[in-house]
């Protein structure tokens, strides 16, 4: 938009300058045409070369400039200028560097030209014009003056009139000068220079009449009419430029609006094409992420409803069956054993509910993540000590070969420590279920990403199952688990993936050096300002 304003303003300025140049040429031609016409008439009335030369000198003194008569071969004119001269117009060639103007006028019905080089316009030329008009009228009888005056008047670009001396509104000094047969110039400054004008008064013999030339208005470089026209053209151009800029945005907004309507009718697979990185492009990306998130939430809700009903059925059935057995158990010792079993079933039920609530909270779209500085090696050591008690004969090893080479400042990253701890806990406990001898933790930095790896020496995860295990309530085949190890509820890795998403990172599965599964979690070391999580989908 700013570029459009600059371009339109520049074009408007150039247009005003061009129009003013044409207007100035026309103004100068109109102001000088009558004077040169009368000079040509006077020269043509002379019968001998000496008289022509003498009249030429008189005219030069009158206008205050050297006057020449040149033949067609002695003038430097193009075809357009020669055509204008043939039509009785004046041609001016301005030389701004030299500060003068060369003026040409063709004598009627001749191949000769009047040439004058003018350096300034002064009162002298105005008085000379008045005297030339009076001299032209003097060539005719008084009875023909009306007709001749009309002919002369048609050659001028400003008004000419003859008025009675008694009707003039001049001051006393100007009237006295007219009585002395002098030519008088009167400047009418009515308010501002734009509306100022000049009138020239010359007494016409003993007729009691006065020749009035004018009013001759000064050249106005910025007339109201021109400014209005340029303003209207500029506004129209700005309107077209604005339309050209807004039209594509409007079309994109309409497409986005139609997509919103489709989503409102339940069609959640709608995608809006992201065409740029501007505000609308970011809005489209956010909209796509929102629809994808809504679609996944609905699918997750359906899956969770089915899975929860299935997962809760087993512990609830065991509780009901245990309570029935407990009612028929006469021995107090056996009842205590049954109560302990029921208590474990309740704990298992609580654990399942806790996992479901955690996953649901992460799927809501607005988890309360409080980003702090996390010392990752310290967090890994703390987790190692926490899980050693339940690891049995499986060792939890921290491989610090990579982290030992890092500067201390790279050990600290930004993230929600409670959730990063939950990720490591889920990955390590998942590895403990499948490992034969050990689970290995590693920490490294890859450019601006923090990287944590959890590897076990178990049977590994087939490539076909690596995507599926991140789905809620999805578990690997029971036969691949270690004897006596619980397979969990199938929510641990789903929780890991969602926490990674909300940190702007990802978790992937590959085959490790130990032959088992290797989980690699990466996320930005520093929180990215202005990043919107919905735009990631």
C-alpha positions in Angstrom: 0.0 0.0 0.0 2.9 2.4 0.8 4.5 1.6 -2.5 1.1 2.3 -4.3 0.9 5.7 -2.5 4.5 6.6 -3.5 3.8 5.6 -7.1 0.5 7.5 -7.4 2.0 10.6 -5.7 5.0 10.5 -8.1 2.7 10.1 -11.2 0.5 12.9 -9.9 3.5 15.2 -9.5 4.9 14.3 -12.9 1.4 14.8 -14.4 1.0 18.3 -12.8 4.4 19.3 -14.1 3.7 18.1 -17.6 0.3 19.8 -17.7 1.8 23.0 -16.2 4.4 23.0 -18.9 1.7 22.8 -21.6 -0.4 25.5 -19.9 2.7 27.8 -19.6 3.4 27.4 -23.3 -0.2 28.2 -24.2 -0.2 31.2 -21.7 3.0 32.7 -23.1 1.7 32.2 -26.7 -1.6 33.9 -25.9 0.1 36.8 -24.2 2.6 37.5 -27.0 0.6 36.6 -30.1 -1.2 40.0 -30.5 2.0 42.0 -30.0 4.0 40.1 -32.7 1.0 40.2 -35.0 0.9 44.0 -34.8 4.7 44.2 -35.2 4.5 42.1 -38.4 1.7 44.3 -39.7 3.9 47.4 -39.1 6.8 45.8 -40.9 4.7 44.8 -43.9 3.4 48.3 -44.3 6.9 49.6 -45.0 7.6 50.0 -48.7 11.4 50.1 -48.9 14.1 48.1 -47.2 15.4 51.2 -45.4 11.9 51.8 -43.9 11.7 48.2 -42.9 15.1 48.5 -41.2 14.1 51.7 -39.5 10.8 50.3 -38.2 12.6 47.1 -37.0 14.9 49.3 -34.9 11.9 51.2 -33.5 10.2 48.0 -32.6 13.4 46.7 -30.9 13.5 49.8 -28.7 9.8 49.5 -27.9 10.0 46.0 -26.6 13.5 46.3 -25.2 15.0 43.5 -27.2 17.0 43.0 -30.4 14.6 42.2 -33.2 15.6 40.4 -36.4 14.0 39.4 -39.7 15.1 35.9 -40.8 14.5 33.8 -43.8 13.2 30.2 -43.7 16.7 28.8 -44.0 18.0 30.9 -41.1 15.6 29.5 -38.4 16.0 26.2 -36.5 12.4 24.9 -36.3 10.9 21.4 -36.4 7.8 20.5 -38.5 5.4 21.0 -35.6 6.7 24.5 -34.9 6.6 25.5 -38.6 3.0 24.4 -38.7 2.1 26.5 -35.6 3.8 29.5 -37.2 1.9 29.0 -40.5 -1.3 29.1 -38.4 -0.5 32.5 -37.1 0.8 31.4 -33.7 3.9 32.4 -31.7 6.6 29.8 -31.1 8.8 30.1 -28.0 12.0 28.1 -27.4 12.9 28.3 -23.7 16.5 28.1 -22.6 16.3 27.8 -18.8 20.1 27.4 -18.4 20.7 30.6 -20.3 17.8 32.5 -18.8 16.2 33.6 -22.1 13.5 32.6 -24.6 13.8 32.7 -28.4 10.5 33.9 -29.9 9.5 33.4 -33.6 6.6 34.8 -35.6 5.9 34.3 -39.3 4.9 37.3 -41.3 1.5 36.6 -42.9 1.8 35.2 -46.4 5.6 35.4 -46.4 8.6 33.1 -45.8 10.1 35.6 -43.4 10.1 35.3 -39.6 10.4 37.8 -36.8 13.0 36.7 -34.3 13.5 38.2 -30.8 15.5 36.9 -27.8 13.7 38.0 -24.6 15.4 37.8 -21.2 12.5 39.2 -19.2 8.9 40.4 -19.3 8.5 43.9 -18.1 6.1 46.9 -18.2 7.9 48.1 -21.3 6.5 45.3 -23.5 2.9 46.1 -22.1 3.3 49.8 -23.0 4.8 48.8 -26.4 1.7 46.6 -27.1 -0.6 49.5 -26.3 1.3 51.8 -28.6 1.2 49.2 -31.4 -2.6 48.9 -31.1 -3.0 52.7 -31.3 -0.6 52.8 -34.3 -2.6 50.1 -36.1 -5.9 52.0 -35.5 -4.3 55.2 -36.8 -3.9 53.6 -40.2 -7.7 53.6 -40.7 -10.4 56.3 -40.8 -12.3 56.8 -37.5 -15.4 55.4 -39.1 -13.7 52.0 -39.5 -12.2 51.8 -36.1 -14.9 49.5 -34.7 -14.4 46.9 -37.4 -10.6 47.1 -37.1 -10.6 47.0 -33.4 -12.6 43.8 -33.5 -10.1 42.3 -35.9 -7.2 43.3 -33.6 -9.0 42.1 -30.5 -9.4 38.6 -32.1 -5.6 38.3 -32.2 -5.1 38.7 -28.5 -5.3 36.2 -25.8 -6.6 38.7 -23.2 -9.5 41.2 -23.3 -9.2 44.5 -25.2 -11.8 47.3 -24.8 -12.4 51.0 -25.4 -14.0 52.9 -22.5 -14.9 56.5 -21.8 -12.3 58.4 -19.8 -15.0 59.4 -17.2 -15.8 55.8 -16.4 -12.3 54.9 -15.2 -11.8 54.0 -11.5 -8.2 55.1 -11.2 -6.5 57.3 -8.6 -5.7 60.9 -9.3 -2.1 60.4 -10.3 -3.0 57.7 -12.8 -5.7 59.9 -14.3 -3.3 62.8 -14.6 -0.8 60.6 -16.4 -3.5 59.6 -18.9 -4.2 63.3 -19.5 -0.5 63.7 -20.4 -0.9 61.0 -23.0 1.1 58.4 -21.0 0.4 54.7 -20.9 -0.6 53.6 -17.3 -0.2 50.1 -15.7 -2.5 49.3 -12.8 -2.1 46.1 -10.7 -5.2 44.7 -9.2 -4.3 42.6 -6.1 -7.7 41.2 -5.1 -6.9 39.0 -2.1 -4.0 36.9 -3.3 -1.4 36.5 -6.0 -3.5 33.8 -7.6 -6.3 36.3 -8.4 -4.1 39.3 -9.2 -4.3 40.9 -12.6 -2.8 43.8 -14.6 -4.6 46.4 -16.6 -2.9 48.7 -19.2 -4.6 52.0 -20.0 -3.6 54.2 -23.1 -5.5 57.3 -24.2 -6.8 57.2 -27.8 -6.0 60.6 -29.2 -8.6 63.3 -28.7 -11.6 60.9 -28.8 -12.2 60.9 -25.1 -11.8 57.1 -25.1 -9.2 55.0 -23.4 -7.8 51.7 -24.6 -7.9 49.1 -21.8 -5.8 46.0 -22.1 -6.8 43.4 -19.6 -7.3 42.2 -17.1 -4.2 40.1 -17.8 -4.0 37.5 -15.1 -0.8 36.1 -13.8 0.1 32.5 -14.6 -1.3 30.2 -11.8 0.8 27.1 -11.5 -1.7 25.4 -9.2 -5.3 26.4 -10.2 -8.1 24.9 -8.2 -9.5 23.1 -11.2 -6.2 21.4 -11.9 -5.8 20.4 -8.3 -9.3 19.0 -8.2 -8.8 17.0 -11.4 -5.4 15.6 -10.1 -7.0 14.8 -6.8 -9.9 12.9 -8.4 -7.5 11.0 -10.7 -5.2 10.3 -7.7 -8.1 9.1 -5.6 -9.3 6.9 -8.5 -5.8 5.4 -8.9 -5.5 4.8 -5.2 -9.0 3.1 -5.3 -7.9 0.9 -8.1 -4.6 0.1 -6.4 -6.4 -0.6 -3.1 -8.9 -2.9 -5.0 -6.0 -4.7 -6.7 -4.3 -5.3 -3.3 -7.5 -6.1 -1.4 -9.1 -8.3 -4.0 -6.8 -11.3 -3.6 -7.1 -11.0 0.2 -10.8 -10.9 -0.1 -10.8 -14.0 -2.3 -8.7 -15.8 0.3 -10.9 -14.7 3.1 -14.0 -16.0 1.1 -12.3 -19.3 0.7 -11.5 -19.4 4.4 -15.1 -18.4 5.2 -16.5 -21.2 3.0 -14.2 -23.7 4.8 -15.5 -22.4 8.2 -19.1 -23.0 7.0 -18.1 -26.6 5.9 -16.6 -27.2 9.3 -19.8 -25.9 10.9 -21.7 -28.5 9.0 -19.4 -31.3 10.4 -17.0 -31.7 7.5 -13.7 -31.8 9.5 -11.4 -32.9 6.7 -11.5 -29.4 5.0 -8.1 -27.9 4.4 -7.4 -24.3 3.4 -4.5 -23.7 1.0 -1.7 -21.7 2.7 -0.5 -19.4 0.0 1.8 -17.1 1.9 3.3 -16.2 5.3 1.2 -13.1 5.8 -1.6 -12.7 8.5 -4.2 -14.5 6.3 -1.7 -17.3 5.6 -1.0 -17.7 9.3 -4.7 -17.7 9.9 -5.2 -20.4 7.3 -2.4 -22.5 8.9 -4.0 -22.0 12.3 -7.4 -23.0 10.9 -6.0 -26.1 9.4 -4.3 -27.0 12.7 -7.6 -26.3 14.5 -9.7 -28.5 12.3 -7.1 -31.3 12.4 -7.0 -31.0 16.2 -10.8 -31.0 16.5 -10.9 -34.1 14.2 -8.3 -35.9 16.2 -10.0 -35.0 19.5 -13.3 -36.4 18.2 -11.6 -39.6 17.0 -9.7 -39.8 20.2 -12.9 -39.4 22.2 -14.5 -42.2 20.3 -11.6 -44.4 20.7 -11.2 -43.6 24.3 -14.9 -44.2 25.0 -14.6 -47.7 23.4 -11.2 -48.4 25.1 -12.2 -47.1 28.5 -15.4 -49.2 28.5 -13.2 -52.2 27.7 -10.3 -51.4 30.1 -12.6 -50.7 33.0 -14.6 -53.8 32.5 -11.8 -56.2 33.6 -10.9 -54.5 37.0 -14.5 -53.9 37.8 -15.4 -57.5 37.0 -12.5 -58.7 39.3 -13.7 -56.4 42.1 -17.3 -57.8 41.8 -16.0 -61.3 41.7 -13.7 -60.7 44.6 -16.5 -59.2 46.7 -18.7 -62.2 46.0 -15.9 -64.6 47.1 -15.2 -62.4 50.1 -18.8 -62.7 51.2 -18.5 -66.5 51.2 -15.0 -66.7 52.8 -15.4 -67.8 56.5 -11.7 -67.6 57.5 -10.6 -64.2 58.6 -7.1 -64.8 57.3 -8.5 -65.7 53.9 -10.6 -62.6 54.0 -7.5 -60.4 54.6 -5.9 -62.0 51.6 -8.9 -61.3 49.5 -9.1 -57.7 50.8 -5.4 -57.2 49.8 -6.2 -58.5 46.3 -9.2 -56.2 46.1 -7.0 -53.3 47.3 -4.6 -54.0 44.4 -7.4 -54.0 42.0 -8.6 -50.6 43.3 -5.0 -49.3 43.0 -4.9 -50.6 39.4 -8.2 -48.9 38.7 -7.0 -45.6 40.2 -3.8 -45.9 38.1 -5.9 -46.4 34.9 -8.1 -43.5 35.7 -5.1 -41.3 36.4 -3.6 -42.3 33.0 -6.9 -41.6 31.3 -7.2 -38.1 32.9 -3.6 -37.2 32.1 -4.1 -38.2 28.4 -7.5 -36.3 28.3 -5.9 -33.2 29.8 -3.2 -33.2 27.2 -5.7 -33.7 24.4 -7.9 -30.7 25.6 -5.7 -28.3 23.6 -4.8 -26.0 26.5 -2.5 -27.8 29.0 -1.1 -25.7 31.7 2.6 -25.9 30.7 4.9 -23.8 32.9 8.2 -23.5 31.1 11.2 -23.4 33.4 14.9 -24.1 33.0 15.6 -27.8 33.3 19.1 -29.3 34.0 18.6 -32.5 31.9 21.6 -34.6 33.3 20.3 -33.9 36.9 16.8 -34.8 35.9 18.1 -38.1 34.4 20.0 -38.9 37.6 17.0 -38.3 39.7 14.8 -40.5 37.5 17.5 -43.2 37.7 17.4 -43.2 41.5 13.5 -43.2 41.5 13.1 -46.2 39.2 16.0 -48.3 40.4 13.8 -49.8 43.2 11.3 -51.2 40.7 13.7 -52.2 37.9 14.6 -55.5 39.5 17.5 -57.2 37.7 17.3 -54.6 34.9 20.0 -51.9 35.1 19.2 -48.3 34.3 22.4 -46.8 32.9 23.2 -43.2 32.0 25.5 -42.9 29.0 27.2 -39.6 29.4 29.8 -39.9 26.6 28.0 -37.2 24.6 26.8 -34.9 27.4 30.2 -34.9 29.0 31.6 -33.0 25.9 29.0 -30.2 26.2 29.4 -26.9 27.9 27.4 -26.6 31.1 25.1 -24.0 29.5 23.9 -26.7 27.0 22.7 -28.9 29.9 20.0 -26.4 30.7 16.9 -26.3 28.4 13.5 -24.7 28.6 10.4 -26.9 29.2 7.8 -28.0 31.6 9.9 -30.1 34.0 6.9 -32.1 35.4 5.9 -33.2 31.9 9.5 -33.9 30.7 9.9 -36.0 33.8 6.7 -37.8 32.9 8.1 -38.5 29.4 11.3 -40.0 30.7 9.4 -42.0 33.3 7.1 -43.5 30.7 9.9 -44.3 28.3 12.1 -45.9 30.9 9.2 -48.0 32.4 8.3 -49.0 28.9 11.9 -50.1 28.3 11.9 -52.0 31.6 9.0 -54.1 30.4 11.0 -55.4 27.4 14.7 -55.1 28.3 16.8 -58.2 29.0 19.6 -56.6 31.0 19.6 -52.8 30.8 18.0 -49.6 29.8 20.3 -46.8 28.6 19.6 -43.0 28.8 21.6 -40.4 26.7 21.5 -36.7 26.4 22.9 -34.6 23.6 22.3 -31.3 21.7 21.7 -31.1 18.0 22.0 -27.5 16.9 19.2 -25.7 18.7 17.4 -28.9 19.8 17.7 -30.9 23.0 17.8 -34.6 22.4 17.1 -37.4 25.0 17.4 -41.1 24.0 16.1 -44.1 25.9 17.3 -47.5 24.6 16.7 -51.0 25.8 18.3 -54.4 24.8 14.9 -56.1 24.3 13.4 -57.6 21.2 12.8 -54.2 19.6 9.7 -52.9 17.8 8.8 -53.9 14.3 8.6 -51.1 11.8 4.9 -51.9 11.1 4.1 -51.3 14.8 6.1 -48.1 15.3 3.3 -45.8 14.3 0.5 -47.8 16.0 2.0 -47.9 19.5 1.5 -44.1 19.8 -2.3 -44.5 19.5 -4.3 -44.6 22.8 -4.8 -48.0 24.4 -2.6 -49.6 21.8 -0.2 -52.4 23.1 2.2 -54.8 21.5 1.6 -58.5 21.4 1.4 -59.9 24.9 3.8 -62.7 23.9 6.7 -60.2 23.4 6.5 -59.0 27.0 8.7 -60.4 29.8 7.1 -62.9 32.0 5.5 -61.2 35.0 5.7 -57.8 33.6 2.5 -55.8 33.1 1.8 -54.5 29.6 0.4 -51.3 31.0 -2.7 -49.6 29.6 -1.5 -48.4 26.2 -1.6 -44.7 27.2 2.0 -44.1 28.2 3.5 -43.6 24.7 0.4 -41.6 23.6 1.1 -39.2 26.6 4.7 -39.0 25.5 3.8 -38.0 22.0 1.3 -35.3 23.2 3.8 -33.8 25.6 6.4 -33.7 22.8 3.9 -32.0 20.5 3.1 -29.3 23.1 6.8 -28.6 23.5 7.1 -28.1 19.8 9.2 -31.3 19.4 8.7 -34.9 18.4 9.4 -38.5 19.4 10.6 -41.1 17.0 11.4 -44.8 17.3 14.5 -46.5 15.7 16.5 -49.6 16.3 19.3 -49.1 18.9 22.9 -50.3 19.1 21.8 -52.8 21.7 19.3 -54.5 19.4 16.2 -53.2 21.1 14.0 -50.2 20.6 15.5 -46.6 20.8 13.1 -43.8 21.6 14.5 -40.3 20.6 12.8 -37.2 22.0 13.8 -33.8 20.6 12.4 -30.3 21.3 13.8 -26.7 21.1 16.2 -25.8 23.8 14.6 -22.3 23.9 10.9 -21.7 23.7 10.1 -20.2 20.3 8.4 -16.8 20.7 5.1 -16.4 18.9 4.8 -20.0 17.9 1.3 -21.3 17.8 0.9 -25.0 18.4 -2.2 -25.3 16.2 -0.2 -24.2 13.3 2.0 -27.3 13.5 -0.7 -29.7 12.4 
